[in-house]
Amino acid sequence: MTARSTPARAASAPDPASGHTASGRTAAARTASARRAVALVLCGASLALAAPAAADAGHHRPPRPVTDRPVLPDGDGWASADGGTTGGAAADDAHVFTVRNRAELAAALNGGDDTPKVIRVAGTVDANTDTDGAPLTCEDYATDGYTQEGYLDAYDPATWGDAEPSGPLEDARAASAERQAERVKLTVGSNTTITGLGDDARLLGASLQVTGAENVVIRNLTFEDAFDCFPQWDPTDGDAGAWNSEYDNLVVHGSRHVWVDHNTFTDGRRPDSEQPRYFGQLFQQHDGELDVVRGADLVTVSWNVFAEHDKTLLFGNSDSAGDTDRGKLRVTLHHNLFRDIVERAPRVRFGRVDAYNNHYVVPAERYGYSFGVGFESQLVAEANAFTLPAGVDPATVIKSWKGTALTERNNYVNGRPADLLALHNAAVPGEQLGDDAGWTPELRTKVHHPRAVPRLVNGKAGAGKL
């Protein structure tokens, strides 16, 4: 089955002069036809205002300024379908904000309203701060008598057993977690562009929630260390139990037309490798780096760096979510760098996901897999490059999670072609996968030869590389 769509025309807009803070609200979210009109108007303005290039061959053309009203180009992945993605390109000057702390960011987001807006992040915005900007620690969030030491004593499997935690300390953990969630979760509404100024814009400890929104652009930001102070112990998770945490860096939940471009996602100051182990398991304070879930659709994820993380990209969060996810979760993943990622790059349920021209630099230790073929998934993986250290079997790149097939072609390992699907099927006879995902991607920009991908992606992906 072939996916066809007619994306809107798009063009980059000139950088606005205003950067002041104001408030206000417009009417409901712009329709797809309005977004097309915005893109065309911006295109005309750009052509009218652009100065002609210098004709003197002895001078280099000055660098093109980076716009804070980017418009997704035609044909650039699923987010370009059905009207395209312009984010806050229609914002008036009163809704262009420059934010330098959590309070300013929250005010600019305005509870996730749908007024077209551009939010420019300058420097580091730390989400774990109070209303006056003072840092908050895990002890500041703890309530109802919660302490980590008390929790560990109460639910030690040696005395508690293998039942799920319950009682006063589990209730106190949940209440403490809710207090942190109120600070670190920030809702992004429709018709919004959030972009970093320069090459050092950083959201520290924040979890952006693109929930029930339409037409969002997230660009040129470093997402670092969205950590959970209060992980929950689950003795029933796996054979030996596990610590589970909240707060993905970025969540696209029930939203459409979202473009995530030239960002860096990292655990940064708090890598898993430096965390303690309790009850024999890693005290996991990080969840995912980017989740696309609960009926989200038409998403393009391009030129990002996903680094030093465990469970990284989850597209579809439950096998039982067919009512919301079937026919949706259409995501394009191209020209991204996955560096030292343990698993989920991505793990897919239901969605038609196109992964091409990505570079996977696989860690020497703890590597699980890259392509997770989940329930009713339709993953196409073509022209990607893998850099595998000695001792890592290419057969482990693919992992079946109740999936039945994927399209896997023209992928290279350490500079040479490798039939990753055949390697998987030979190594795991009990998890045979077919070779046809059932659709053919059409919404692609230039597809580079996989030998060229490492140098290209390593040099141009991530925040500060526009």
N, C-alpha and C positions, 0 to 999 in steps of 0.2 A: 504494500500500500504506500503511495507516495504522498508526502506532505506538501501541499501547495498553499501559498499565501501571496497577497499583494501588499507588500509593505509600503509605507508612505515615503514620499521624498523627504530628505533631511539635509541640513547643512549646519555648520558651526556658526554661532552668533558672536558679535563683538562683545568684548568684556564691558560690563556696565561700570559707570563711574561711581555709583553710590555704594556705600558700605555701612550705612547707619542702621540703627535699630528702630523698628516701629512696630505697631500692632495693627490688626485689622482682619477682616474676614470677607471673602467674596462668596459668590454663589457656589453651587455644587461642583463636583469634579468635571473638568472639561471632557467633552466627548472625543472620540477618535477623530472626527472630522475637524473639530476645533484644533486638535494637536497638529493635524496636517496643515491647517491654515497658519498656525504659529510658526511651524518650520519653514513654510514658504515665505512668510513675511520676514523672518530672521535672515533667510537666505538673501532676500532682496536688499535688506539693510546692510548686510555684510558686503555685498557687491558694491553698493553705493558708497560706503564709507571707506573701503579699502584703498590705500594709496598705491599707485603703480609702482612696480618693482624698479629699483635703480637699474639703469641701462649700462652703467659703467662696469665693464667686465673685470676691472681691477678691484672691485669691492664685493664682499660677500653680502648676500641678502640677509637682513637682520632676522633673528629668530622670530617665528610667529608666536605671539603671546598666547598663553593657555587660557582658553575661555572658561568662565565659571557657569556658562549656560550650554553645556555640550548637548548635542542631539545625536542619538544613535543613527549611524548611517544606514541607508537602504541595504537590505540583504544581510545584515550582520546578526545572524542568529534569530532565535525564536522571538526575542523582544522586539524585533523589527516588523513582525507580522501584525496584521489587523490594525493598522493605524500607527504603528511605530511607538517610540518612547522618547519623550522630550523633557521629562522631569519638570523642573520649575522654570523652563525657558520663557514662559509667559508672565513671569513675576514682574510687578511694577517696582519702582525704586523703593517704595515703602516696605517691600517684603524681600529685600536683600539684606542679609544679616551677616556680620562678622562676629564669631563667638570665640571666647578665650577660656571659658570655664563651664562647669556643668549647669549652673544657673542660667547663663546666657543661652546655652544650647537648648535646655528645656523650654525656655521662654520662646525661642525662635520656632521650635517644633509646635508649640501651642496646643499640646495635647493630641497631636496627630490630625489637626484639621486639614481641609483640602484646599485651602487658599494657595495658589501658586507661589512658591517661595524658593529662594536660593540661600543656602546656609553655608558660609565659608568658615572653615575651622582653622584657627591660627594657633600654632603651637600645640601644647598638650592639654587636653580636656580630661580631667580625672573624674570618673563617675562616682567614686567612693569618697565624696566630700559632702559636708553639710551645707545648709543654705547660705552660710557665710564663707564657704570655700575652704573650711578647715578639713584636713584629712580625717577619714573615718576608718577605724580598724575593725577587725572581726569582733573584738571585745566590745566595741561600741554598739554593734548590732545585737549582741547576745541579750536575751531576755528570758524571763520566767525561770531563772535558775540554771540556764544552760551553761555548761562548760564542756570543752572537748574531753577533758580528763574524765569527767563524770559520765559522758556518753560512752566512752570507750570501756569504762568499768561496767556500765549497765548492760551493754550488749555484746560483751565478749562471748564468742561462741562456746568457750569452755564452760561458761556458767549459764548463759542465756539459751544456748542451743541453736537450732536452725530455723526458728520461727522469725517472721518479720518483726522488726522493732515496734513496740507499742508502749503506751504508758506515758507518765509525766515527762521524761526526758526526751522522748521522741516528739511529743507535743511541743516542748520547749524548742527543740531543733527546728521544727516547722515554723514556729512563730518567729524565731530569729531569722530564718531564711526569708520570710516574708518582708521583714524590715529591710534587709539588704536589697531585695528585689525592687522595693519602692524607689531606691536610689539608682540602681544600675540599669534597669529596664527603661528605655526611652522609645516612645511610639512615634513612628514616622508615617505621616499621612500622604494622601494623593498629591500629585503635581509638585513634588519636592525634589530638589537637587541638593545633595550634601557633598561638598567638595573641599579638599584640603588646599590651603594656601601654601605655596612653596613646596619644599620637599621634606618638611618635618612635622606635618600635621598628624596628631595622634589622638586616638580615643583609647584611654587607658581604663581597663576594668569595666567598660560599657558593653551593654547588649542592646543593639538597635533592633527594634521590633517593627518590621514593615508588615502591618496587620490590616487586612481588609482594605488595602490601598490600591490605587491605579496610577501608573505613570510616575515612576521613581527612578532617580539616578543617584548612585553612590560611587564616588570617584576620588582617587588620589589621597587616600587615608591609610594610616597604619592602625590596624586594630590589634591591641595588645592586651593579653592577660585578662580576659573576662573570667575572673576566678570566683568560685563559690566558697564562702567561709564555712558552709555547713553541709558538706556532703552527707548523703544518707547511706547507711550500711544496709545492704540487701543480701542476706545469706542464701537466697534462692537464685541469685543471678550467676549462672554457670555452675561448674562443679564445686568451686571453692568460695563462692560469694564474691561480691564486688562493691566498691564504693561508687555511688552514682551522684553526679552533680548537675546543676542547672547552668543557664547563661551561655548560650552560643554568642559568639561575637556579633553575628548578623543572622536574623531570622526573617524569611519571607513566608508569611503565613496568610493563606487565602487572598493573595494579592496578584495583580496582573501587570504586565509591562514593567519589568524591573531590569535595569542595566547596572551591573556591578563591574567596574572597570578600573584597572591600574591601582589596585589596593594591595596592601601587605597585611597578612594575617599571621600572628605569631604568639606563642606563649611568653616570649620575651624574658622578662625578669624572673619568671616562675616556671621554668621548664619541668616537665614531669620527671625527668631524670634526677632532679634534686629533691623530690618530694619523699616523705617517709612512707613506710609500709606499716599498716595496722591489720591485725588478724591475717597476716600473710599476704595481703593485697595492697597494691598501690593506693595511697590516699589521693584519689583522683579529684582535683578541684576544677577541672576544665571539662566542658561538654564539647560541642562542635565548633568549628570556625564559621561555617555557613550551612544553614538548613533551609530547604525549600519544601514546605509541607502544607497539608490541609487545604488542598484545592488551589494552591498557588499555580500560576501558569504564565507562559510567555516570558522567560527569563534568559538573559544573555550574561554570561560570566566570562570576561575577557581580560587578558594581560594582567592577571593578579599573581601574587606570590602567596602560597600557603606553606607555612614552614613550621618545623619542630612541633608536631602535634600528633595526637593519637587518632581519635575519631573525627574526621575532618569535614567531609561533605555528605550530608544525608538528604536525599531527594525522595520524600515519602517516608513517614515515620511509623507506619503500622500496616501490616498485611490486611487488617480489618477495616482500613479506611477507603475501601473501594467506592463507597457512595460519594465521597468528596473528591477522590483523587483519580478515579478511572477517567481517561480521556483528557487529563490535565497533566500537571507537572512536566510540561515541555520546556526543556532547558538546553541551551547551547553552552558548551564549555570549551573555549579555544584559547591557545597561546598563554596558558597559565603554567607557572613553575610550581611543582610540588617537591619540596625539599625536606627530606627526613620526615616524611609522613608515614605513620604506621599502617593506617587503613582508611577506607571510605574516601576514595578519590576518583569518582564518587561511589557511594552505595545507592542503588536505585530501586524503587518500587514503582510500578505502574507507568511511569513517565516515558515519553519519547525523548531520550537524551542523546545529544550529538556531542561527542568528545573527540576533538581533532587538534593536531598541532600543539599538544601539551608536552612538557618535559617533566619526567618523573626521575628525580634523583633519590634513589632508594637508600634507606639507612642500612648499615651493616648488621645492626642488632634490632630485635623486636619487630621486624617487618612482618606484617600480616598479608596484605594484598592491596591492590589499587582499584581494580574494577569489580565492584560488588553487584552481581546479577541477581536482583531480588524478585519478589513476587510480581508477576505480570509486567516485568520491566521490558523496555524496548530500547536497549542501549546500543548505539553505534560508536565504535572506537576505531578511528582511522588516522594514519599518518602521525602517530605519536612517537616520541623518543623516550627510551628508558636507559638510565645509567645505573647499572646494577653492580654492586661490589662482588668480589669473589665470595662464593659460598651462598649467594642468594639464587635460588632456582627460578628461572623465568616462568616455570609452570605455576608459580604462586601468584603471579600478577593478577590472574582472574580467580574469583571465588564465587561459587554458586550459593545463593541464599534463596532457595526455592524458585529460582528463575529457570527458564527453559531454553533460551537462546540469546545470542547477541551477534551483531555484525562486527567482525574484527578483521581489519585488512591493513596491510602496508605499514605495520608498526615495526620499529627498529629497536634492538637491544644492543647497547654498546657499539653503535655505528653500523650494525649489520641487521638485515631483515630477519624477523623471527615470527613464526606462526604460533602466536601465543595461545590461540584457542586449541590447536592440535596438541600443544604441549600440556595444557590443562587437562584435556580429555584423556590423554595417555597416562598422566600422573594420578588422576582421580577418577578411576573407572565408575565409581558410584555416583558421580555428579556430572554426567555427560550433558553437554550443552550443544544445541543446534547452532548453525552458522548464519541464520537470517533473522534479524530483529523485526522484519515485517514492514519496513518503511525505508525511504531513501531521503536523506537530508538535501534540501535545496538552498536553504538560507545560510550561505557561507560567504565569507570574504575570501581572499586568496588563500589557497591551501598550499603550504610550503612543503618541499621535500623533507621527509623526517630527518635526513642527515643534517639539514640546515637548522632544524628546530632548536637544539641545545644552545648554540651561540646566539641565535635570534632572540629566543625567549629569555635566556639568562641576562642578556643585555638590556632588554626593553620592558620586562614585566615588573610590576610592583609600583608602590607609591614613589613619587618623585621622578618617574621615568616618562612623563608625558612629553 
